[in-house]
Amino acid sequence: MARTLDDLAEMSGVSRATVSRVINGGSVSPATRQRVLDVIESTNYRPNLAARNLASGRSGVVGVVMHGGAPISFWDAYFSKLLTGVCSSLTSSAAGMMLWLGDRTKEETLDHILGMGMLDGVIVTADTIDDPLVDGLRASEMPVVLIGHRRADRDASYVDVDHEAAAEAITDHLIQSGRTRPIHITGRPNSVSGRDRALGFRKSLRKAGIPTEGTVVPGDYTDDSGYNAVQRLLEEGREFDALFCGNDNSARGTYKALLGAGLSVPEDVAVAGFDDLEFASQLDPPLTTVRQGIEDIGYEAARTLLSLLEDPESGPRRVLLPTELVVRRSTRRDSTGDTRSTDPGALPGVPDRAGGPITANKEENQSQ
């Protein structure tokens, strides 16, 4: 196995300088270049990178853009799981990664990414309705895969779940459990997931004949937003017997506020979240929520980008992953333990064209 340039030079029958020119794109005759590349390939020098990338014109490096800053991206349970999935997929394919976090303006990040000229493609979180960074990347010639998508991104490559259908299903569960005055604490303002979850909540209420006016209060996916929303509801004298929170973090915040007001979960108020983060099952009582495979989303986004790089002419890849309703004691007055939905129609994700539930890793290449 070749470990140094000298090893490659000896095995190729050329000088060390010639090998260096081949690796760095210098001037070398086509025959000599191919001979060196063949040796690189056969000896697995720089495993899966050097020969392949020199021959293909690719760097073997992809960009990953997380819109949260460093504290959020590394310490928030959602974003850390997402990044873990991306890294796992890229590592298994021996691809390198350059990471951008939300510590600079989106315009600066866009200029930096496009100005580098060394990335094969980019994975970017796309949960903001108006996002010049996503728009700029999509308008470039660089292959891009979105984690999440907006209505305008229907012709882009993306990996996502159906937030609206999942929110409708968990609200259906609250209503079917006998709750008649549900309130929804939303996600982050201007977020696609927050908007879609609110749409699903309202859709469920309309099906049940429950008025929607005054049933949605603002949040931002944080514990504090859940706590503050409950405080406002109580101060205003609003009547409610169920809370569907934009995510598990905000649901955790409502527990503290309800307990402080002398209210019991679920006897007085049922509480449901979204994500099924690790702490959800450890809350007291354990939290009913929507499980989305967050690491799976990250893994699939990286896999989708690598597939797009291998076959760029095949068109956009649109992947919708399934979600699962996880029913726990926070919404069940008479239950112990953790009950998960076994009915595939209970939380259908996105119906396919035949009307059945979507399955994991389903790719929709046709226009939507």
C-alpha positions in Angstrom: 0.0 0.0 0.0 1.3 3.4 -0.9 1.7 5.7 2.1 3.8 8.6 0.7 4.5 10.4 -2.6 7.8 8.6 -2.8 5.9 5.2 -2.7 3.6 6.4 -5.5 6.5 7.7 -7.5 8.4 4.4 -7.3 5.3 2.3 -8.1 4.4 4.6 -11.1 7.9 4.8 -12.5 7.9 8.6 -12.3 9.5 11.3 -10.2 8.0 12.5 -6.9 7.5 15.9 -8.5 5.4 14.4 -11.2 3.2 12.6 -8.7 2.8 15.9 -6.9 1.8 17.7 -10.1 -0.8 15.0 -10.8 -2.3 15.3 -7.3 -2.4 19.1 -7.4 -3.6 19.4 -11.0 -0.3 20.5 -12.6 0.9 20.0 -16.1 1.4 16.3 -16.9 1.0 14.3 -20.1 -2.3 12.4 -20.3 -0.6 9.1 -20.3 1.6 9.8 -17.3 -1.4 11.3 -15.4 -3.4 8.2 -16.0 -0.6 5.9 -15.0 -0.3 7.7 -11.6 -4.0 7.8 -11.1 -4.2 4.0 -11.7 -1.6 3.5 -9.0 -3.4 5.8 -6.7 -6.6 3.8 -7.3 -5.0 0.4 -6.9 -3.2 1.3 -3.7 -6.1 3.2 -2.2 -3.9 6.2 -1.5 -6.1 8.7 0.5 -8.9 6.1 0.7 -11.7 6.7 -1.7 -10.7 10.3 -2.3 -7.5 11.0 -4.2 -7.9 9.0 -7.4 -11.6 9.3 -7.6 -11.7 13.1 -7.0 -8.8 13.8 -9.4 -10.5 11.8 -12.1 -14.0 13.2 -11.6 -13.1 16.8 -10.9 -14.8 16.7 -7.5 -13.2 17.7 -4.2 -14.9 15.0 -2.1 -16.1 17.8 0.3 -19.7 18.9 0.8 -20.9 21.9 2.8 -23.4 21.6 5.6 -25.3 24.8 6.7 -27.1 24.8 10.0 -29.1 28.0 10.6 -28.6 27.9 14.4 -25.5 29.3 16.0 -22.9 27.1 17.7 -24.8 26.7 21.1 -28.0 25.7 19.3 -26.4 23.4 16.7 -24.3 21.5 19.2 -26.4 21.6 22.4 -30.0 21.6 21.2 -31.2 18.0 21.1 -32.9 18.5 17.7 -30.0 20.0 15.8 -27.3 17.8 17.4 -29.3 14.7 16.3 -29.7 16.2 12.8 -25.9 16.8 12.5 -25.1 13.4 13.9 -27.2 11.8 11.1 -25.5 13.9 8.4 -22.0 13.1 9.7 -22.8 9.4 9.9 -23.8 9.3 6.3 -20.9 11.3 5.0 -18.4 9.2 7.1 -19.8 6.0 5.7 -19.1 7.3 2.2 -15.7 8.8 3.1 -16.8 12.3 2.2 -15.4 15.3 3.9 -17.6 18.1 5.4 -17.3 21.8 5.9 -19.8 23.2 8.4 -21.4 26.6 8.5 -23.4 27.8 11.5 -25.7 30.8 11.9 -23.0 33.0 13.4 -22.8 35.4 10.4 -25.4 36.9 8.1 -27.0 34.7 5.5 -25.6 37.0 2.8 -22.1 36.6 4.1 -22.5 32.8 4.4 -23.8 32.6 0.8 -20.9 34.7 -0.6 -18.4 32.6 1.3 -19.8 29.3 0.1 -20.1 30.3 -3.5 -16.8 32.1 -3.5 -14.8 29.0 -2.3 -15.3 27.0 -5.5 -14.3 23.8 -3.8 -17.5 22.2 -2.6 -19.2 19.4 -4.5 -22.7 20.3 -3.1 -24.4 21.7 0.0 -26.9 20.4 2.6 -28.9 23.3 4.2 -31.6 23.5 6.8 -34.6 25.2 5.1 -37.2 26.0 7.8 -37.5 29.8 7.3 -40.3 31.0 4.9 -38.2 33.9 3.6 -34.6 32.8 3.3 -32.1 34.5 1.0 -29.4 31.9 1.7 -31.6 29.0 0.5 -32.8 31.1 -2.4 -29.2 32.0 -3.4 -27.9 28.4 -3.1 -30.9 27.1 -5.2 -30.2 29.8 -7.8 -26.5 28.7 -8.1 -25.3 25.8 -10.2 -24.2 23.9 -7.1 -26.1 20.7 -6.2 -28.3 21.5 -3.1 -30.4 19.3 -0.8 -32.7 21.0 1.7 -33.6 19.7 5.1 -37.2 20.8 5.2 -38.9 22.7 2.3 -41.1 25.6 1.5 -44.0 25.7 -0.9 -41.7 27.3 -3.4 -39.2 24.5 -3.1 -41.4 21.8 -4.7 -38.9 21.5 -7.6 -35.9 21.2 -5.3 -34.2 18.2 -3.8 -35.3 17.9 -0.1 -35.8 15.6 2.8 -38.7 16.3 5.2 -41.7 15.0 7.0 -45.4 16.1 6.6 -45.7 18.5 9.6 -49.3 19.3 8.8 -50.5 15.7 8.7 -48.6 14.9 11.8 -50.1 17.9 13.7 -53.6 17.0 12.5 -53.2 13.5 13.8 -52.0 14.4 17.2 -54.7 17.0 17.6 -57.2 14.3 16.5 -55.9 12.2 19.4 -56.5 15.0 21.9 -60.0 15.5 20.7 -60.8 11.8 20.6 -59.6 11.6 24.2 -62.4 13.9 25.2 -60.7 17.3 25.1 -62.9 20.1 23.8 -60.9 23.3 24.4 -57.4 22.6 22.9 -54.8 25.4 22.4 -51.8 25.3 20.1 -48.5 26.9 21.1 -46.8 27.5 17.8 -43.2 27.1 16.7 -40.8 29.8 15.7 -42.2 32.8 13.9 -41.7 32.6 10.1 -40.8 28.9 10.2 -42.2 26.5 7.7 -42.7 23.7 10.3 -44.4 26.0 12.7 -46.8 27.3 10.1 -47.6 23.8 8.8 -48.2 22.4 12.3 -50.6 25.2 13.1 -52.4 24.4 9.8 -52.8 20.8 10.8 -54.0 21.8 14.3 -56.7 24.1 12.8 -57.7 21.4 10.3 -58.4 18.9 13.1 -60.5 21.4 15.0 -62.6 22.2 12.0 -63.2 18.5 11.4 -64.5 18.2 14.9 -66.7 21.4 14.7 -64.5 23.2 17.3 -64.1 27.0 16.6 -60.5 27.9 15.7 -60.6 31.6 16.7 -58.3 32.3 19.6 -56.9 28.7 19.7 -53.4 29.5 18.5 -50.8 31.4 20.7 -47.3 32.3 19.6 -44.2 30.4 20.7 -40.7 29.8 19.4 -39.8 26.2 20.1 -38.1 27.0 23.5 -39.0 26.0 27.0 -39.5 29.6 27.9 -42.0 30.1 25.1 -44.1 27.2 26.5 -43.9 28.6 30.0 -44.8 32.1 29.0 -47.7 31.0 26.8 -49.4 29.2 29.7 -48.8 32.2 31.9 -50.5 34.5 29.4 -53.4 32.1 29.0 -53.9 31.9 32.8 -53.6 35.7 33.2 -56.2 36.3 30.5 -58.6 33.8 32.1 -58.7 31.6 29.0 -60.3 28.2 29.4 -58.4 25.2 27.9 -58.1 21.5 28.6 -55.4 20.5 26.2 -52.1 22.0 24.8 -50.5 20.9 21.6 -47.0 22.4 21.7 -44.9 23.2 18.7 -42.2 20.9 19.9 -41.1 18.9 23.0 -39.0 21.8 24.4 -42.0 24.1 24.6 -44.1 21.3 26.0 -41.6 20.9 28.8 -41.9 24.6 29.6 -45.7 24.2 29.9 -45.3 21.5 32.6 -43.5 24.0 34.9 -46.2 26.7 34.4 -49.1 24.3 34.9 -47.5 22.9 38.0 -46.9 26.4 39.4 -50.6 27.2 38.9 -51.7 24.1 40.7 -52.9 22.3 37.6 -52.3 18.6 36.9 -51.2 16.9 33.7 -53.2 15.2 32.3 -56.1 15.4 34.8 -56.7 19.1 34.3 -54.7 19.7 31.0 -53.5 17.3 28.5 -50.1 18.2 26.9 -48.6 17.0 23.6 -45.4 17.9 21.9 -43.5 17.1 18.6 -40.1 15.4 17.9 -39.9 12.8 20.6 -36.6 14.0 21.9 -34.9 11.8 24.5 -36.2 13.7 27.5 -39.9 13.4 26.4 -40.3 9.9 27.9 -38.5 11.0 31.1 -40.9 13.9 31.9 -43.4 13.4 34.7 -45.8 12.4 33.3 -44.1 11.1 30.1 -45.0 13.2 27.1 -47.3 12.3 24.2 -45.6 13.5 21.1 -44.9 13.0 17.4 -41.8 11.0 16.7 -39.8 12.0 13.6 -36.5 10.3 13.0 -34.3 13.3 13.3 -31.0 11.4 12.8 -32.7 9.6 9.9 -33.5 13.0 8.3 -29.9 14.1 8.5 -28.6 10.8 7.2 -31.0 10.7 4.3 -30.2 14.3 3.4 -26.5 13.4 3.0 -27.3 10.2 1.2 -29.6 12.1 -1.2 -26.9 14.7 -2.0 -24.3 12.0 -2.6 -26.8 10.2 -4.9 -27.4 13.5 -6.7 -23.7 14.0 -7.3 -23.4 10.5 -8.8 -26.3 11.1 -11.2 -27.0 14.8 -11.6 -29.1 14.4 -14.7 -31.8 12.3 -12.9 -33.7 15.3 -11.6 -34.7 16.4 -8.1 -34.9 13.9 -5.3 -37.8 14.5 -2.9 -37.8 12.3 0.1 -40.6 12.3 2.8 -39.9 10.2 5.9 -42.7 8.8 8.1 -43.7 10.0 11.5 -45.3 8.1 14.4 -47.7 9.1 17.1 -46.4 8.1 20.5 -49.1 8.2 23.2 -48.0 8.5 26.8 -49.6 9.5 30.1 -49.6 13.3 29.4 -52.8 12.8 27.4 -54.3 9.8 29.1 -56.2 10.1 32.3 -56.6 6.3 32.7 -53.3 4.9 31.3 -49.9 3.8 32.5 -47.0 3.1 30.3 -46.2 4.1 26.7 -48.7 3.3 24.0 -47.7 3.7 20.4 -50.0 3.8 17.4 -50.1 0.5 15.5 -52.7 1.7 13.0 -50.7 2.8 9.9 -53.6 5.2 9.1 -53.4 6.9 12.5 -50.4 9.1 11.5 -50.2 8.7 7.8 -47.4 11.1 6.9 -48.0 12.0 3.3 -50.3 9.8 1.2 -48.8 8.4 -1.9 -50.7 8.5 -5.2 -52.4 5.2 -4.3 -53.7 6.6 -1.1 -51.6 4.5 1.3 -49.2 5.7 4.0 -45.8 6.8 2.8 -42.9 4.5 3.8 -39.4 5.4 4.9 -37.0 6.6 2.3 -39.7 7.1 -0.3 -38.4 9.3 -3.2 -40.9 11.3 -5.3 -39.1 12.2 -8.5 -42.2 13.3 -10.3 -43.5 16.9 -10.3 -45.8 17.7 -7.4 
